[in-house]
Amino acid sequence: MKLFKLVSMIFLYLPIGLSAQQIADENYRPSIDKPAYATGQGPVVFIDEGHHNFHTKEGRYTSFAQLLERDGYQVKAYTGLFKRDMLNKGKILVISNALNEANVGRWILPNPSAFTQEEIVTLKKWVEEGGSLFLIADHMPLAGAAADLASAFGFTFTNGFVMRNDGDIPSIFSTDKGTLLPSVITWGRNETEQINEVATFTGQAFQIPEGATPVLQFEDDHINLLPDTAWRFHDDTKRQSVEGWSQLAYMKVAKGRLVVSGEAAMFSAQLAGPDKRKMGMNSPLATQNHKLLLNIVHWLDGRIDQ
C-alpha cells in the first residue's frame, strides 16, 4: 500500500475536524421505475439517531431517507434507547455508524459499545420475533462500537480499515469479478432492479456466521489495517488478510431479517471536502448503489421473499 495515498486520503475522508465538509448532496434524485408503495403508504423505517450516529435522517443520510420516501416508505428518526414498545412502531430499523459517547470527537482506541447490553438483548429479541434490522458499521472506531451487537447475531467485526492494496478509493465489487455475489438482493424484484456492480468507500471487512449469505466479498486485493487512531497509518500498523471476508451480508433470524453492512458512505450521497467531491450513491462510479439500497429495504420489508 502506498503511504502517500493514505496520507492524501485523510483530507478527503477523515470525519474528525472535517465533518462540516461532508454534507448531503441535496440535488441527488435517482429515478425509481416502480415505487414499492404510494407516497407515504409504506411501512415505517426508523433511522437511529440516539447513539451519537455519524449518519442521521436530516444529516448525511438525507439522500438515503429521501430515496426510501420516494419509494413510499415512512422514514422517521429514532431517538433514545432501544425499547420494545418504540421498536414495534416500525417495520425496519436502520442503525448507521453509532458511537459510544466516549469516542465522540476522539476516534482512538478503546472503542466501547454504543449500545447497552439491555438494548442488545431487546434488539435481538425484536428481530427474532419479526423485526427487520439494517446494521451499518464502518471502519474503526465505528466497527468497534457495533461489535457487541453484531456478535449477538454471530457476526465478527475486527474494528479495522479495509483498503485496496493499491490504496485507491473506491472499491468496485462486480459480478464479472465474482466479488458481487448473486442473491435475491442483487436480483431485485425484476430485471430492471438487477445489479452487477457496486462501489464502496473503505469501511470494514467482517466474518459472517453459518446461515448468512454474503453479497459483497473480498478477494486478495484488499487488506485490513488495524490502527490505534482513525486514519493514522504507519509502517508498524497491524495488517491482516481479508480474503473471503464480507462487506455486506444478510440472513433470516427466526421470524425476522437482518442485513449487515461494513460500509456506510455507499448508501449516502455526499459532497466531501472543499472541492465537494461526490462520494456515495452520487459518485459516477456508483451508479447502481441506489438500486442495491432499495433491494435491501425490499428484502427487509418482505417484498422480496426468499
N, C-alpha and C positions, 0 to 999 in steps of 0.2 A: 504494500500500500504506500502511496506517495504522500509523505508527510506534508508537503506544501499544499496539496489539495485539501487535506484535513484542516489545515490552518485557515485556508480561504473559506471553507465551508462554515467555520464558526460564525463568520459575519453574515452568512445567509440564513442560517437555521437556528442559531443559539437563542433560546427564548429568554434567558436571563439578561435583563437590561435592554433587550431589543424587542420585547413583546409588543410595544406600541407600533412597531414596524411590520408586524404580521397582522394584517387586517383582512376582513372578509371582502371578497370581490362581489360587490352588490349587482354587477351587471351580468353575472353568470346565470343563465337560464336555459339549460339544455331542453330540447324537445322531449315530450313524453307521448309516444304514439297512442297508447291506450291506458289512461289512468285507471288505477285499481278501483277507485270509488269516485262518486260525485264529490264535489268540493265540500269538505267538512263532514262527510258522511262516514268516513272510515274510523277504525279503532283509534284509541288514544295511544300515542307514543310519547313516553316520558324521556327527556334528556336530563340526566343527573347534573345538578348544579350545587349539591350540598356537600361536596367533598373537595373543595379548592380546585375544581376541574379547570384544566387549561382550555378545554373546548366547551362552550355553552351555546344555548339556543340563540341568544341575541349577540353572541360574540363570534368566535372563529368557526362555529358550526351554523352560522346563519344560512349558508347555502345548503347544508345538509338538511336543516329544518324546512327551508323553503321548497326543496325538491320533494320531500315527503308530503308537504301540504298541497303541492300541485298534483300529487298522486292521490289526493283525497284524505290523507291521514290528518288526525288532530294532534298536533305536536305541542307539548306543554313542558315547561321546566319543572323538574322535581327538586325541591329544596328540603333540607333537613335530613335526618337519619332515615334509613330504610325501615319502614314499618308495614306490617302486613295489610292493615286497613287502607293505607295510602296506595300501596302497590296494586291492590285489587281494583283500583280505579282506572288502571291502564292495561293494555294488552302486551305492549313491548316496552322494556326499559333499556335505554342506551346509557352506558357508562363510558365516558371517554376521558382518559388521562386524568384520573383522580390523583390527589396528593394528600399525604399527611401534613398537618399544619406545620410540623417541624421542618419540612422541606420547602415551604413557600419562600421563594427568593433565595433558597440555599440548596442548589442541586448538587449536593455532595453526599457521600455515604456517612452514616447509615440511612436507609430508606424504609422506615416503618410503614405498616399497613395504613392505607387511607380509610379502612373500614374496621369497625369494632367486630369482635368475634360474634357478638349477638346479631349484628347486621348480616354477617356472612351466613350464619345458620338460617336467618329469616329469608335471605335471598335464595339459598339452595332449596329450602322447602317450598318457596313460592314457585320456583321453576319446576320442581318435581310435580307439583300439583296443577301445572298447566300454564305457568307464566313463560314469557319469552325474553331472554336476556341477550343483549348485544354488548359484549365486554371488549372494549378497545383500550389497549395499554401500550404505549410507545416505548421508546428507549429509556434507559436509566435517567432519572430515578422513578419514572412513571411505571415501569415494569415491576420494580420492587414494591411500589405502593399497592399494586394489584395482585402480587404473587400469592398471598394467602387466599384471596377469593378464587383465583384461578385453580389453586391447588385443591380447593374443596370439590372441584369438578374433575380433577385428575390431570390438569394441565400443568406443565413445569415451565415457569419463567426463570430466566437467568440474570435479568437486570443488566443487560449489556446494550451495545450498539451493534447492529448488524450492518455491514458495509460490503460493497463490491470490492473485490481485490484491487481494482484499479483506482478506487477512491471516488469514482464518478457517481452522481445522483441525477436521475432516479434509477431504481432497479426496474427492469422490464421483465414481467412474467408472461409467458405466451404458451399457447397450445402447441405451437411448432417446436418450441424448445423442450416441451414436456414439463415445464415448471408451473403452468396454469393447468390444473388437472380437471378433466371432465367430471361434471357433477350436476345435480339438479340446480345448483346455484349458478353455474356457468351456462346452463341451457336456458334458464328462464322459463316463461310460460309458452313461448312460441319462437319461431326463427328470428324475429326482429329483436328479441331480447337476448339472444345468444352472444357471448363474448369470447374473444380469442386472445386478448392482450390487456394487461393491467400494469399500471405504473405505481410504484410505492417510493416513499421518500425517507430512507433509512428506517428507523424503528427498531424492533427487536425480533429475534427468532426464538421459537419455543418448541417444546416437545409435547406431543398430543397423546391422550390415553387411548387404549383399545376401545373401539366403538365410535371414535371421532373420525371424520372424513376430511383430509387435507384439501384445500383449494389452491393455495399458493405454497410451493415447496422449493426449498433451496437446493442448488447443486453445489459443486466445489468452487464456484467462482465468487463466493461470499465468505466472510469471516466475522466472527463475533469478537468485539472488543469490550473489555471489562474495566473501564476507568474508575477512579475514585471520585472524579468530578466530571459532570456532564460536559461533553465536547472538548475535554482536555486529554489529548493522546500523546504518548511519548514512546520511546524505544522499549521501555520496560512494561508498558501496558499489556496485561494478560490477554492472550488471544486463544480462540478455540474454533474448531471446525463446526459448521452448522449443516453440513451436507445431509440431506434427508429430513431436516427440521422444517417447520412450517412458519408461515407468517399470517395465514388465515385458515381456519378450520371450523367445522360445525358438527353438532351431534344432537340427538334427541336425548333428553334426560327424563326418564319416566314419562309423564304426560306433557312435559314442557320441552322447550327448544333453546339451544344455546349456540351462539356464534362468537368466536374469539378472534380478534384481530390484533396483530402486533405492530400495527402502524395506523396512525390517526389522520395524518395530513391527506392521505389518499382519498378520504371521504369529505374533505373540506374543499373550499375554493378560495385561496388566499392570495394576497398581494404581499410579497415578502421583501423586506429590505428597502433601502432608499430608492432603488430603481423599480420598485413594485413588480418584482419578478413573480410570474404566475406559478403557483405551487398547489397541487391537488387536482381536483376534477377539472379545473380550468386550464391545466397545463396542456400544451399542444401534444405532449407525449402520453396523455391520459384520457384519450377521447372516449374510452369505454368504461371508465371508472364509475360514472354516474349510473350506468346500467347495472354494474355489479352491486352498488348500494341498493338500488331498487329491488334487484333479485334477492338480496339478503333479507330485506324487510318483508318481501312477499313470502319467503320461506318461513321466517319467524311468525308471520301472520297466519300461516297455513294455506295461503293461496297457491303455493307450490307445495304439494302434499306428498312428499316421498321421504 
